[in-house]
Amino acid sequence: MRRKFVAGNWKMNTLRQTAVELAGAIAKAIPAAVPKVQVAVCPPCPYLEAVKGAIAGSGVELGAQNAYHEQPGAFTGEIAVAMLGDVGCAWVILGHSERRAILGETDELICRKVAASLRGGLQVILCVGETLAQRQANQTEAVLDSQMAGSLAGIDAAAMDKIVIAYEPVWAIGTGVTATTEQAQSAHAHLRRWLASRYNPQIAAATRILYGGSVKPDNAGSLLGQPDVDGALVGGASLKAADFLAIVRAGESVASV
Ligand code: PEP
């Protein structure tokens, strides 16, 4: 059974005080005893340690929004996997469409980052998703196939329990436009078929696939109620504790474990 998972991607938002307040408000509502829905927050790097303090003793886990694949050394401005582990990160988001589109990250680079993160003991939220032009050209499945193949090249089946996939249609990220439940379910089912053919049916059945793209309290229940949608990666709505917690509660209400 796949446990639902809701992760907040704070992107380049908050300052120290707002980060600590937001994390504290979320932590207060998520008890340490294994919550029905797994919850993580991914603040900007400078605030990871402060947020770690704010969520201490709760069931909220800590994630980073990026990592570099090289060992610590002469890579000005980059952040090593070991450093993220050192400040208490359990998770790292990789392959986000903003990093692909704005920072020029390729599947090959993302794959190196996935491998390095796994070697360093982090769990990975690997984002994939098509642009609007690609969807309109009926290329959604081909794009997903190619991003999955490229980002997971050389990653073996044994590592897949440390990886969560996030299907994030680019046209739905930060736009207020959400994929319909049918569009989300169809893409998730396709990703699960891809996992079955690249790995095996057990891996396909066990791997969690989150939906991301304008998830809000009012659409979370129907999206997370889809059979192949195992949670949400939440951007904008994760910056308000009440909205983020409402999404977590929506996940709880449709969770079967
Ligand atoms: C995201 O950035 O991962 C995301 C899903 O953003 P939003 O919820 O704002 O669309």
Residues whose N, C-alpha, C, O or C-beta is under 5 A from the ligand:
A	BS01	PEP	N9 A172 I173 G174 T175 G212 G213 S214 V215 L233 V234 G235 G236 A237
